[in-house]
Amino acid sequence: MKRKLRYTGHIMRGSSGPLLLLSLEGKIEGKRRQERPRRNWMDDAKEWSGSTSYGDTKRKAENREEWRDMVANLRNEDGT
């Protein structure tokens, strides 16, 4: 979880270039079979950061110190 959130913050700040940010934010056109909706990378980032929207998560990630403190204090579901 911590590694995934650290990388998400790096991408959302734009530190890795626009192509990775586009892959994180982009949508794929076309139709899929009707089934259970898949979880995506941003669903995890929103849930683990305690945010309610993509914009809120992005604002948190842009503040590097706040994001770093949030990731450092993150706990798994099992309490470790």
C-alpha positions as CSV (number, residue, x, y, z in Angstrom):
1,M,0.0,0.0,0.0
2,K,2.7,2.5,1.0
3,R,4.7,1.8,-2.2
4,K,1.7,2.2,-4.4
5,L,0.7,5.5,-2.7
6,R,4.2,6.9,-2.9
7,Y,4.3,6.1,-6.7
8,T,0.7,7.6,-7.1
9,G,1.8,10.8,-5.5
10,H,4.9,11.0,-7.7
11,I,2.7,10.6,-10.8
12,M,0.0,13.0,-9.7
13,R,2.5,15.7,-9.1
14,G,3.6,15.4,-12.7
15,S,7.1,14.5,-11.7
16,S,7.3,11.6,-14.1
17,G,6.0,13.4,-17.1
18,P,2.6,13.8,-18.8
19,L,2.4,10.3,-20.3
20,L,2.1,8.5,-17.0
21,L,-0.4,11.0,-15.7
22,L,-2.5,10.5,-18.8
23,S,-2.4,6.7,-18.3
24,L,-3.6,7.2,-14.7
25,E,-6.3,9.7,-15.6
26,G,-7.2,8.6,-19.1
27,K,-10.3,6.6,-20.2
28,I,-10.4,3.9,-22.8
29,E,-13.1,4.2,-25.4
30,G,-15.3,1.3,-26.3
31,K,-17.6,-1.1,-24.6
32,R,-17.0,-3.9,-22.2
33,R,-19.1,-6.8,-21.2
34,Q,-21.5,-6.1,-18.4
35,E,-20.0,-7.4,-15.2
36,R,-18.9,-6.2,-11.8
37,P,-17.1,-2.9,-12.1
38,R,-13.3,-3.3,-11.8
39,R,-11.4,-1.4,-9.2
40,N,-8.8,0.8,-10.6
41,W,-5.6,2.5,-9.3
42,M,-7.4,5.7,-8.2
43,D,-10.1,3.8,-6.3
44,D,-7.3,2.5,-4.0
45,A,-5.6,5.9,-3.8
46,K,-8.9,7.6,-2.8
47,E,-9.8,5.0,-0.2
48,W,-6.3,4.8,1.4
49,S,-5.8,8.6,1.5
50,G,-9.3,9.2,3.0
51,S,-10.4,11.3,0.1
52,T,-13.8,11.4,-1.4
53,S,-12.9,12.6,-5.0
54,Y,-10.1,12.5,-7.5
55,G,-9.6,16.2,-7.2
56,D,-9.2,16.0,-3.4
57,T,-6.6,13.2,-3.8
58,K,-4.7,15.2,-6.4
59,R,-4.6,18.3,-4.1
60,K,-3.3,16.2,-1.3
61,A,-0.6,14.7,-3.5
62,E,0.5,18.1,-4.8
63,N,1.5,19.0,-1.2
64,R,4.5,16.7,-0.9
65,E,5.0,17.0,2.8
66,E,1.3,16.3,3.6
67,W,1.3,13.3,1.2
68,R,4.6,11.9,2.7
69,D,3.2,12.2,6.3
70,M,0.0,10.5,5.3
71,V,1.8,7.6,3.6
72,A,4.2,7.2,6.6
73,N,1.2,7.0,9.0
74,L,-0.7,4.6,6.9
75,R,-1.9,1.3,8.5
76,N,-3.0,-1.9,6.9
77,E,-6.4,-3.4,7.6
78,D,-4.7,-5.9,10.0
79,G,-3.2,-3.1,12.1
80,T,0.5,-3.4,10.9
